[in-house]
Amino acid sequence: MNKPTVQIYRGIPRSGKSTLIHREIVRSVNAGKRPSSSVVFSADDFWINIKTEAYEFDPKRIGEAHAWCFREFLNTLETLGGYSGDYVPDYLFIDNTSIRAYEIAPYIQAANAYGLKHEIVTVLCDPAMATSRNIHGVPAHVIWDMHRRLLTEELPPFWVQKVILNNLQPILNAP
């Protein structure tokens, strides 16, 4: 049986993580794979009101949102054994900020427990640009603090990682 690959995207809010995941899914579909060949897990989905489809963020419930997201991931891993060959997703995408190693570690441990390959994709973005696109109400100083932590957080060297530079032109061209 084929097994999915777990890709954990990390980056500041509005850095382009969701857009990059969407592009990866579209690329997969264009390569002849079925549209449902990937599953995306995002704490942002916790905030969507099922009846109105409105985004209703409550900062007091961030821990609850991330716990819900991780449970959804675990539930999917548990049901993978019930999929027949054609219905196993190719990718399981984690679409959260995942700035700190301790936020990533549970997903890595779960992937390892199920024998799945995994990769961490760090999306670097100009914090000023991310702040200007902010729809979640995250204060600018928080986004800049998250950016600093993202750049300084050391992940274990044995975790497979890659970095995507997304919308960094203003920083790269800075004097």
N, CA, C and O of each residue as an XYZ file, in Angstrom:
700
protein
N       0.846     -1.195      0.000
C       0.000      0.000      0.000
C       0.883      1.247      0.000
O       1.856      1.329      0.750
N       0.540      2.203     -0.834
C       1.230      3.487     -0.825
C       0.932      4.207      0.473
O      -0.140      4.048      1.058
N       1.890      4.999      0.913
C       1.691      5.791      2.121
C       1.881      7.258      1.764
O       2.722      7.594      0.930
N       1.102      8.130      2.392
C       1.265      9.562      2.103
C       2.548     10.111      2.718
O       3.118      9.524      3.638
N       2.977     11.230      2.198
C       4.083     11.993      2.768
C       3.477     13.143      3.564
O       2.550     13.808      3.102
N       4.002     13.369      4.748
C       3.550     14.476      5.588
C       4.451     15.678      5.321
O       5.669     15.596      5.484
N       3.847     16.798      4.909
C       4.594     18.042      4.725
C       4.066     19.057      5.729
O       2.887     19.411      5.720
N       4.960     19.514      6.589
C       4.612     20.472      7.634
C       5.115     21.840      7.198
O       6.319     22.093      7.170
N       4.184     22.713      6.861
C       4.538     24.074      6.451
C       4.612     24.950      7.689
O       3.776     24.853      8.587
N       5.622     25.804      7.723
C       5.774     26.729      8.852
C       6.146     28.099      8.322
O       6.866     28.223      7.332
N       5.646     29.133      8.997
C       5.934     30.499      8.589
C       5.003     31.448      9.310
O       4.032     31.029      9.941
N       5.305     32.723      9.213
C       4.485     33.724      9.890
C       3.107     33.795      9.220
O       2.943     33.352      8.083
N       2.114     34.357      9.935
C       0.795     34.507      9.323
C       0.887     35.319      8.026
O       1.580     36.335      7.973
N       0.190     34.868      6.993
C       0.102     35.524      5.677
C       1.422     35.476      4.907
O       1.680     36.328      4.057
N       2.249     34.484      5.204
C       3.516     34.336      4.483
C       3.335     33.615      3.153
O       4.238     33.616      2.316
N       2.165     32.995      2.955
C       1.899     32.298      1.703
C       1.858     30.783      1.841
O       1.844     30.078      0.832
N       1.838     30.267      3.063
C       1.820     28.816      3.275
C       0.632     28.162      2.575
O       0.806     27.197      1.831
N      -0.560     28.675      2.806
C      -1.772     28.079      2.220
C      -1.753     28.161      0.701
O      -2.167     27.221      0.021
N      -1.278     29.272      0.171
C      -1.191     29.439     -1.285
C      -0.216     28.430     -1.885
O      -0.498     27.828     -2.921
N       0.921     28.250     -1.236
C       1.911     27.294     -1.738
C       1.373     25.861     -1.676
O       1.609     25.068     -2.588
N       0.656     25.532     -0.607
C       0.045     24.200     -0.504
C      -0.972     24.021     -1.620
O      -1.013     22.976     -2.269
N      -1.798     25.047     -1.843
C      -2.796     24.970     -2.921
C      -2.111     24.750     -4.271
O      -2.573     23.939     -5.074
N      -1.020     25.461     -4.524
C      -0.290     25.297     -5.787
C       0.251     23.871     -5.919
O       0.232     23.290     -7.004
N       0.729     23.322     -4.814
C       1.249     21.952     -4.829
C       0.134     20.955     -5.161
O       0.354     19.997     -5.902
N      -1.045     21.181     -4.617
C      -2.193     20.312     -4.909
C      -2.585     20.441     -6.379
O      -2.854     19.435     -7.035
N      -2.621     21.671     -6.905
C      -2.968     21.891     -8.312
C      -1.933     21.206     -9.212
O      -2.292     20.584    -10.212
N      -0.653     21.323     -8.856
C       0.404     20.655     -9.633
C       0.178     19.141     -9.658
O       0.360     18.491    -10.688
N      -0.216     18.600     -8.521
C      -0.483     17.163     -8.421
C      -1.646     16.761     -9.321
O      -1.590     15.739    -10.005
N      -2.701     17.573     -9.313
C      -3.872     17.296    -10.159
C      -3.486     17.396    -11.632
O      -3.877     16.553    -12.440
N      -2.717     18.431    -11.979
C      -2.293     18.611    -13.374
C      -1.367     17.487    -13.837
O      -1.239     17.229    -15.034
N      -0.731     16.827    -12.883
C       0.153     15.709    -13.226
C      -0.644     14.416    -13.385
O      -0.067     13.340    -13.547
N      -1.975     14.528    -13.337
C      -2.822     13.364    -13.563
C      -3.303     12.666    -12.312
O      -3.922     11.606    -12.392
N      -3.027     13.245    -11.158
C      -3.502     12.639     -9.920
C      -4.894     13.165     -9.611
O      -5.278     14.238    -10.076
N      -5.627     12.423     -8.846
C      -7.007     12.812     -8.520
C      -7.035     14.042     -7.605
O      -6.095     14.263     -6.843
N      -8.097     14.837     -7.674
C      -8.180     16.069     -6.878
C      -8.101     15.840     -5.379
O      -7.641     16.715     -4.646
N      -8.544     14.675     -4.907
C      -8.563     14.444     -3.468
C      -7.310     13.716     -2.992
O      -7.339     13.052     -1.955
N      -6.192     13.833     -3.747
C      -5.000     13.089     -3.392
C      -4.201     13.736     -2.269
O      -3.107     13.271     -1.948
N      -4.720     14.789     -1.673
C      -4.056     15.459     -0.558
C      -5.096     15.865      0.477
O      -6.260     16.112      0.162
N      -4.633     15.924      1.725
C      -5.490     16.393      2.814
C      -4.728     17.509      3.523
O      -3.538     17.371      3.803
N      -5.415     18.612      3.812
C      -4.792     19.756      4.474
C      -5.374     19.878      5.881
O      -6.590     19.841      6.072
N      -4.483     20.023      6.860
C      -4.878     20.203      8.255
C      -4.436     21.592      8.686
O      -3.251     21.921      8.620
N      -5.388     22.405      9.128
C      -5.082     23.777      9.515
C      -5.919     24.173     10.723
O      -7.132     23.962     10.747
N      -5.262     24.746     11.720
C      -5.997     25.249     12.881
C      -6.958     26.357     12.460
O      -7.956     26.594     13.140
N      -6.673     27.042     11.348
C      -7.576     28.088     10.855
C      -8.975     27.538     10.581
O      -9.963     28.257     10.737
N      -9.067     26.281     10.179
C     -10.379     25.695      9.883
C     -11.263     25.605     11.123
O     -12.488     25.573     11.012
N     -10.649     25.565     12.294
C     -11.397     25.515     13.555
C     -12.280     26.755     13.719
O     -13.348     26.693     14.329
N     -11.822     27.874     13.168
C     -12.504     29.155     13.361
C     -13.623     29.409     12.352
O     -14.310     30.427     12.441
N     -13.812     28.524     11.420
C     -14.846     28.740     10.403
C     -16.188     28.243     10.931
O     -16.352     27.071     11.268
N     -17.139     29.167     10.991
C     -18.492     28.829     11.423
C     -19.151     27.990     10.332
O     -19.291     28.441      9.196
N     -19.551     26.778     10.677
C     -20.107     25.849      9.682
C     -21.388     26.401      9.058
O     -21.639     26.191      7.871
N     -22.184     27.092      9.834
C     -23.465     27.601      9.318
C     -23.290     28.808      8.404
O     -23.921     28.891      7.350
N     -22.429     29.746      8.808
C     -22.291     30.997      8.048
C     -21.039     31.031      7.174
O     -20.917     31.892      6.303
N     -20.111     30.103      7.398
C     -18.814     30.055      6.727
C     -17.960     31.286      7.023
O     -16.999     31.564      6.305
N     -18.306     32.020      8.077
C     -17.536     33.198      8.488
C     -16.352     32.752      9.357
O     -16.442     31.771     10.094
N     -15.265     33.478      9.258
C     -14.075     33.225     10.078
C     -14.274     33.952     11.400
O     -14.362     35.180     11.418
N     -14.346     33.215     12.510
C     -14.651     33.788     13.825
C     -13.529     33.461     14.801
O     -13.641     32.538     15.609
N     -12.461     34.219     14.718
C     -11.271     33.983     15.541
C     -11.494     34.432     16.977
O     -12.054     35.501     17.219
N     -11.056     33.614     17.929
C     -11.107     33.939     19.354
C      -9.749     33.578     19.943
O      -9.465     32.397     20.144
N      -8.900     34.572     20.226
C      -7.541     34.284     20.689
C      -7.480     33.445     21.963
O      -6.467     32.795     22.222
N      -8.542     33.449     22.758
C      -8.549     32.658     23.988
C      -8.637     31.163     23.698
O      -8.418     30.343     24.590
N      -8.957     30.805     22.448
C      -9.156     29.394     22.103
C      -8.072     28.839     21.166
O      -8.272     27.817     20.510
N      -6.925     29.524     21.113
C      -5.853     29.084     20.205
C      -5.404     27.663     20.541
O      -5.236     26.836     19.645
N      -5.211     27.383     21.816
C      -4.795     26.039     22.224
C      -5.806     24.987     21.801
O      -5.432     23.905     21.346
N      -7.071     25.299     21.948
C      -8.137     24.389     21.545
C      -8.113     24.151     20.025
O      -8.315     23.029     19.560
N      -7.867     25.216     19.267
C      -7.819     25.094     17.802
C      -6.673     24.183     17.364
O      -6.845     23.350     16.474
N      -5.515     24.339     17.982
C      -4.372     23.505     17.603
C      -4.558     22.059     18.053
O      -4.141     21.136     17.354
N      -5.179     21.856     19.209
C      -5.477     20.490     19.654
C      -6.459     19.826     18.688
O      -6.298     18.654     18.347
N      -7.470     20.569     18.248
C      -8.450     20.053     17.277
C      -7.747     19.655     15.975
O      -8.012     18.589     15.421
N      -6.848     20.522     15.493
C      -6.125     20.262     14.250
C      -5.303     18.980     14.375
O      -5.302     18.149     13.467
N      -4.609     18.821     15.491
C      -3.780     17.636     15.679
C      -4.644     16.375     15.786
O      -4.279     15.328     15.251
N      -5.772     16.468     16.465
C      -6.690     15.313     16.540
C      -7.190     14.930     15.156
O      -7.287     13.743     14.844
N      -7.509     15.917     14.317
C      -7.948     15.623     12.949
C      -6.851     14.874     12.191
O      -7.130     13.932     11.448
N      -5.613     15.297     12.383
C      -4.468     14.635     11.757
C      -4.354     13.194     12.254
O      -4.205     12.265     11.460
N      -4.425     13.016     13.583
C      -4.333     11.670     14.157
C      -5.471     10.774     13.677
O      -5.255      9.603     13.365
N      -6.680     11.325     13.619
C      -7.827     10.538     13.138
C      -7.592     10.056     11.708
O      -7.938      8.925     11.366
N      -7.009     10.908     10.881
C      -6.716     10.516      9.506
C      -5.654      9.420      9.479
O      -5.775      8.455      8.724
N      -4.615      9.566     10.298
C      -3.577      8.540     10.342
C      -4.163      7.194     10.767
O      -3.806      6.149     10.222
N      -5.064      7.237     11.744
C      -5.674      5.999     12.244
C      -6.530      5.321     11.183
O      -6.626      4.094     11.156
N      -7.150      6.106     10.312
C      -8.022      5.511      9.292
C      -7.279      5.121      8.016
O      -7.862      4.483      7.140
N      -6.007      5.490      7.896
C      -5.261      5.161      6.676
C      -5.274      3.670      6.376
O      -5.301      3.277      5.210
N      -5.255      2.850      7.391
C      -5.273      1.409      7.177
C      -6.555      0.937      6.508
O      -6.573     -0.134      5.902
N      -7.640      1.726      6.609
C      -8.906      1.359      5.999
C      -9.045      1.780      4.549
O     -10.002      1.393      3.879
N      -8.089      2.579      4.052
C      -8.153      3.020      2.662
C      -7.714      1.887      1.738
O      -6.774      1.156      2.048
N      -8.387      1.748      0.621
C      -7.880      0.820     -0.395
C      -6.848      1.586     -1.220
O      -6.812      2.816     -1.180
N      -6.017      0.875     -1.959
C      -4.872      1.453     -2.653
C      -5.114      2.743     -3.394
O      -4.280      3.646     -3.318
N      -6.231      2.877     -4.119
C      -6.471      4.072     -4.923
C      -6.873      5.286     -4.102
O      -6.841      6.405     -4.614
N      -7.246      5.099     -2.859
C      -7.799      6.207     -2.084
C      -6.870      6.720     -0.992
O      -7.281      7.532     -0.163
N      -5.652      6.269     -0.981
C      -4.692      6.783     -0.017
C      -4.214      8.139     -0.513
O      -3.769      8.249     -1.655
N      -4.295      9.183      0.327
C      -3.811     10.496     -0.117
C      -2.311     10.459     -0.387
O      -1.575      9.710      0.254
N      -1.867     11.270     -1.338
C      -0.433     11.364     -1.629
C       0.290     12.208     -0.577
O       1.422     11.914     -0.192
N      -0.389     13.257     -0.124
C       0.214     14.163      0.854
C      -0.768     14.480      1.965
O      -1.977     14.573      1.751
N      -0.212     14.644      3.165
C      -0.933     15.203      4.301
C      -0.189     16.499      4.625
O       0.948     16.469      5.096
N      -0.839     17.632      4.371
C      -0.221     18.938      4.596
C      -0.650     19.494      5.948
O      -1.833     19.477      6.285
N       0.312     19.985      6.718
C       0.025     20.707      7.959
C       0.248     22.184      7.636
O       1.342     22.590      7.243
N      -0.804     22.973      7.806
C      -0.787     24.383      7.409
C      -1.003     25.263      8.636
O      -2.080     25.828      8.826
N       0.036     25.372      9.470
C      -0.009     26.212     10.666
C       1.271     27.034     10.726
O       2.185     26.807      9.934
N       1.350     27.978     11.649
C       2.578     28.770     11.747
C       3.756     27.892     12.170
O       4.850     28.052     11.629
N       3.575     26.988     13.100
C       4.596     25.997     13.499
C       5.983     26.624     13.654
O       6.963     26.111     13.114
N       6.060     27.720     14.383
C       7.320     28.449     14.542
C       8.321     27.653     15.370
O       9.491     27.546     15.004
N       7.863     27.102     16.473
C       8.744     26.408     17.425
C       8.818     24.907     17.153
O       7.865     24.304     16.661
N       9.958     24.323     17.479
C      10.150     22.885     17.292
C       9.096     22.087     18.065
O       8.616     21.063     17.581
N       8.737     22.556     19.268
C       7.760     21.802     20.054
C       6.366     21.815     19.417
O       5.533     20.973     19.754
N       6.101     22.748     18.511
C       4.823     22.761     17.796
C       4.824     21.763     16.639
O       3.767     21.297     16.213
N       5.993     21.444     16.142
C       6.156     20.527     15.017
C       6.311     19.092     15.496
O       5.828     18.159     14.855
N       6.987     18.922     16.626
C       7.375     17.593     17.108
C       6.230     16.577     17.176
O       6.439     15.430     16.782
N       5.030     16.935     17.655
C       3.969     15.920     17.707
C       3.608     15.366     16.327
O       3.319     14.177     16.191
N       3.624     16.219     15.313
C       3.316     15.759     13.955
C       4.410     14.818     13.440
O       4.117     13.816     12.788
N       5.667     15.147     13.735
C       6.794     14.299     13.332
C       6.693     12.944     14.042
O       6.867     11.895     13.422
N       6.411     12.980     15.342
C       6.316     11.734     16.102
C       5.179     10.860     15.583
O       5.335      9.645     15.458
N       4.050     11.465     15.284
C       2.917     10.697     14.758
C       3.254     10.110     13.387
O       2.948      8.948     13.118
N       3.886     10.910     12.520
C       4.281     10.406     11.203
C       5.247      9.235     11.361
O       5.121      8.226     10.668
N       6.208      9.369     12.270
C       7.160      8.276     12.512
C       6.446      7.030     13.028
O       6.766      5.914     12.620
N       5.479      7.221     13.926
C       4.753      6.084     14.491
C       4.007      5.307     13.420
O       3.815      4.099     13.551
N       3.583      5.989     12.358
C       2.852      5.345     11.268
C       3.738      5.028     10.065
O       3.246      4.608      9.018
N       5.038      5.230     10.219
C       5.976      4.892      9.155
C       5.865      5.778      7.930
O       6.096      5.322      6.811
N       5.510      7.052      8.131
C       5.338      7.968      7.010
C       6.562      8.861      6.846
O       7.166      9.289      7.830
N       6.921      9.136      5.600
C       7.966     10.119      5.329
C       7.413     11.496      5.686
O       6.210     11.742      5.594
N       8.306     12.377      6.091
C       7.875     13.730      6.438
C       8.949     14.734      6.063
O      10.131     14.414      5.942
N       8.486     15.959      5.886
C       9.364     17.051      5.490
C       8.798     18.340      6.075
O       7.584     18.538      6.118
N       9.683     19.196      6.515
C       9.279     20.510      7.026
C       9.610     21.535      5.953
O      10.728     21.577      5.439
N       8.622     22.361      5.623
C       8.801     23.400      4.605
C       8.663     24.749      5.310
O       7.569     25.126      5.732
N       9.763     25.465      5.434
C       9.749     26.787      6.056
C       9.555     27.831      4.970
O      10.319     27.896      4.008
N       8.527     28.643      5.137
C       8.212     29.694      4.166
C       8.645     31.028      4.772
O       8.066     31.493      5.754
N       9.661     31.632      4.179
C      10.140     32.933      4.652
C       9.508     34.028      3.803
O       9.433     33.927      2.578
N       9.058     35.068      4.478
C       8.340     36.158      3.820
C       8.707     37.470      4.501
O       9.009     37.492      5.694
N       8.680     38.534      3.762
C       8.896     39.869      4.321
C       7.788     40.141      5.354
O       6.612     40.167      4.991
N       8.141     40.344      6.629
C       7.123     40.566      7.659
C       6.243     41.795      7.395
O       5.067     41.805      7.758
N       6.808     42.821      6.767
C       6.002     44.011      6.454
C       4.918     43.653      5.440
O       3.781     44.112      5.555
N       5.267     42.840      4.456
C       4.291     42.421      3.465
C       3.220     41.537      4.107
O       2.031     41.689      3.830
N       3.654     40.617      4.964
C       2.697     39.741      5.650
C       1.751     40.556      6.523
O       0.556     40.267      6.592
N       2.283     41.566      7.184
C       1.450     42.427      8.031
C       0.413     43.161      7.196
O      -0.733     43.313      7.619
N       0.806     43.613      6.018
C      -0.133     44.354      5.161
C      -1.249     43.454      4.629
O      -2.324     43.944      4.282
N      -1.005     42.150      4.564
C      -2.013     41.205      4.066
C      -2.797     40.540      5.189
O      -3.650     39.688      4.942
N      -2.507     40.928      6.408
C      -3.062     40.271      7.592
C      -4.588     40.383      7.639
O      -5.131     41.488      7.658
N      -5.271     39.251      7.657
C      -6.735     39.253      7.781
C      -7.185     38.666      9.114
O      -8.378     38.636      9.416
N      -6.213     38.195      9.918
C      -6.558     37.541     11.172
C      -6.489     38.477     12.378
O      -6.758     38.064     13.506
N      -6.132     39.722     12.138
C      -6.062     40.672     13.249
C      -4.840     40.495     14.137
O      -4.844     40.933     15.287
N      -3.800     39.862     13.621
C      -2.577     39.678     14.408
C      -1.816     41.010     14.397
O      -1.507     41.531     13.325
N      -1.513     41.562     15.572
C      -0.790     42.843     15.612
C       0.568     42.739     14.914
O       1.214     41.690     14.927
N       0.984     43.858     14.304
C       2.245     43.883     13.553
C       3.425     43.449     14.406
O       4.285     42.704     13.935
N       3.482     43.905     15.661
C       4.629     43.559     16.508
C       4.679     42.051     16.780
O       5.762     41.496     16.966
N       3.530     41.392     16.805
C       3.490     39.939     17.012
C       4.039     39.223     15.772
O       4.790     38.255     15.890
N       3.659     39.708     14.585
C       4.168     39.104     13.347
C       5.689     39.261     13.267
O       6.393     38.322     12.894
N       6.197     40.450     13.617
C       7.648     40.664     13.599
C       8.339     39.777     14.631
O       9.409     39.236     14.353
N       7.750     39.617     15.817
C       8.324     38.729     16.840
C       8.330     37.278     16.349
O       9.306     36.556     16.552
N       7.245     36.855     15.706
C       7.180     35.496     15.158
C       8.247     35.297     14.081
O       8.874     34.241     13.995
N       8.438     36.326     13.268
C       9.461     36.257     12.216
C      10.854     36.060     12.829
O      11.639     35.236     12.361
N      11.145     36.828     13.881
C      12.448     36.692     14.552
C      12.613     35.284     15.130
O      13.683     34.688     15.014
N      11.564     34.759     15.747
C      11.638     33.396     16.310
C      11.803     32.357     15.203
O      12.544     31.387     15.361
N      11.110     32.564     14.082
C      11.224     31.633     12.951
C      12.664     31.564     12.455
O      13.163     30.489     12.124
N      13.330     32.717     12.406
C      14.709     32.773     11.904
C      15.718     32.199     12.903
O      16.790     31.743     12.505
N      15.385     32.219     14.184
C      16.353     31.789     15.201
C      16.059     30.406     15.788
O      16.925     29.823     16.440
N      14.875     29.882     15.573
C      14.529     28.573     16.128
C      15.331     27.485     15.421
O      15.256     27.341     14.200
N      16.081     26.739     16.179
C      16.860     25.640     15.607
C      16.046     24.362     15.675
O      15.616     23.935     16.747
N      15.843     23.764     14.519
C      15.149     22.486     14.450
C      16.187     21.376     14.472
O      17.325     21.587     14.052
N      15.815     20.202     14.953
C      16.787     19.102     14.959
C      17.350     18.853     13.559
O      16.601     18.845     12.582
N      18.658     18.651     13.458
C      19.284     18.497     12.143
C      18.837     17.240     11.398
O      19.025     17.153     10.184
N      18.256     16.272     12.090
C      17.817     15.039     11.431
C      16.407     15.158     10.863
O      15.927     14.217     10.231
N      15.729     16.290     11.068
C      14.438     16.520     10.431
C      14.707     17.010      9.008
O      15.516     17.914      8.799
N      14.027     16.412      8.039
C      14.187     16.825      6.642
C      13.512     18.182      6.480
O      12.339     18.351      6.810
N      14.278     19.149      5.965
C      13.769     20.518      5.870
C      14.113     21.139      4.519
O      15.123     20.812      3.895
N      13.240     22.040      4.094
C      13.576     22.896      2.960
C      12.993     24.278      3.248
O      12.068     24.426      4.047
N      13.550     25.276      2.584
C      13.137     26.666      2.794
C      12.672     27.238      1.468
O      13.313     27.051      0.433
N      11.548     27.939      1.516
C      11.024     28.644      0.343
C      11.065     30.133      0.657
O      10.547     30.570      1.685
N      11.682     30.911     -0.227
C      11.705     32.360     -0.078
C      10.509     32.912     -0.842
O      10.486     32.880     -2.073
N       9.532     33.409     -0.125
C       8.283     33.863     -0.729
C       8.108     35.354     -0.458
O       7.999     35.768      0.697
N       8.080     36.148     -1.497
C       7.869     37.595     -1.357
C       8.932     38.256     -0.478
O       8.615     39.091      0.368
N      10.181     37.878     -0.685
C      11.267     38.456      0.121
C      12.007     39.564     -0.606
O      12.982     40.089     -0.068
N      11.591     39.937     -1.790
C      12.318     40.918     -2.568
C      12.652     42.192     -1.781
O      13.787     42.662     -1.869
N      11.699     42.783     -1.003
C      12.075     44.000     -0.269
C      13.220     43.774      0.706
O      14.066     44.652      0.874
N      13.261     42.623      1.344
C      14.337     42.347      2.302
C      15.644     42.081      1.550
O      16.697     42.582      1.944
N      15.581     41.296      0.473
C      16.788     40.969     -0.273
C      17.404     42.192     -0.933
O      18.615     42.231     -1.151
N      16.583     43.197     -1.256
C      17.095     44.403     -1.912
C      17.373     45.543     -0.932
O      17.700     46.656     -1.344
N      17.242     45.264      0.357
C      17.443     46.316      1.353
C      18.901     46.784      1.316
O      19.808     45.989      1.068
N      19.121     48.094      1.567
C      20.503     48.623      1.545
C      21.345     48.072      2.671
O      22.521     48.417      2.789
